[in-house]
Amino acid sequence: MNGRSGRLLAASLVLNVCLTGFLAARLYHAHLARSERPTIDAVLAGIQSKLSRDDAARFIAPFERDRSKLQTSQAELESARAAVWKAIAAEPFDADLARRAIDVWRQKSSDNAKHFVDALADAVQAISPGGRVTVTRTLEEQQPTFASHRAADAAQ
């Protein structure tokens, strides 16, 4: 093996090690993001645990009523998300396919949010004013992004 071939082999090896490390780090961070994100059931259980018995029963009723719709919507969103990742990873890459997958994902995300917010609006309408304060505080504790949006809205 001559000097040039050795340098190319070494450069290739270094590049492969770096890319493997980068990929492993990305996968690990994606796993952490998924595992750190509380489920809807966990968020609702956390809220219920801090409400009075009457408020807790009235709060959860709209979510129970809409459980099938919420579960279907969540499953469709997860399927759309998987289709985006598959389209992005496809070889050869098809930009139009990726854009269509992203558009479907965006729509499913919007649909999912609408179903949740509709149930949430019905839920907080049914509970006491003190219960609504508890819901807000609990969401702020469980969802840091909710708290930052609320702070930004208050500042305006």
Protein Blocks (a to p, Z undefined) as FASTA:
>chain_A
ZZklmmmmmmmmmmmmmmmmmmmmmmmmmmmmmmmpccfklmmmmmmmmpcfklmmmmmm
mmmmmmmmmmmmmmmmmmmmmmmmmmmmpccddfklmmmmmmmmmmmmmmmmmmmmmmmm
mmmmmpcfklmmmmmmmmmmmmmmlmmmmmmmmmZZ
